[in-house]
């Protein structure tokens, strides 16, 4: 009996060893359609702030990074089916998403904002938006926010697979405004030639009460499967290191003239 118990214990330990990973190779996913955070280059590769941060984490961990392009709508399901190991795609850390995946510490924080034609009287409240058509990217925090607080109160939501599609419809007048990540809107649209006739309309929103903050989240992090706690911890350690050694700031300045990490 003792020999059987020892044999069984040995098999269990061997199985645990077989499941353990060194994480010297990490497959990241991003959308490649959310400038300046993640974009697709002419050669098909992905670039942007999300990509540079993840690559810096891999360098700090002495791990090899590879990249998978994934449509936003299927991002979490594809992670769960092991198509890749982690999501670096400007995904906000929210209570709803935490039910399915785990997150690293944040690597930036951003408010939501309304983008409309310059001089528009619109602002992000029900009185101003009632009867208006507001574009959101499907499955984003902006979509979740508008769906929870506006959709049942006379605001018509128009959902898009990609944020750039909302900008195109805004330009043609099919929607009155788009509700979006303010950093993405600024660097990905408003500072571009196509966005010269548009601006933020009303105030930027980080969350004006507990309910709004619960939807908007705690900042943006890298998502991993709940079982991959070692990968999460390694990424957190690397993130703290690049924040401390100046690498994070070098990357940030490449894309943004001001702090985006927040408090």
Secondary structure as UniProt FT lines:
FT   HELIX           2..19
FT   STRAND          25..30
FT   STRAND          33..34
FT   TURN            35..37
FT   STRAND          38..40
FT   TURN            42..43
FT   STRAND          46..47
FT   HELIX           49..61
FT   STRAND          64..69
FT   HELIX           72..74
FT   HELIX           75..80
FT   TURN            81..82
FT   STRAND          86..92
FT   HELIX           95..98
FT   TURN            99..100
FT   STRAND          102..103
FT   STRAND          112..117
FT   TURN            118..119
FT   HELIX           126..129
FT   TURN            130..131
FT   STRAND          133..137
FT   TURN            138..139
FT   HELIX           141..149
FT   HELIX           151..153
FT   STRAND          156..160
FT   HELIX           163..172
FT   STRAND          177..181
FT   HELIX           182..185
FT   HELIX           186..190
FT   HELIX           193..195
FT   TURN            196..197
FT   STRAND          198..200
FT   HELIX           210..216
FT   STRAND          220..224
FT   TURN            226..227
FT   HELIX           229..245
FT   HELIX           247..255
//
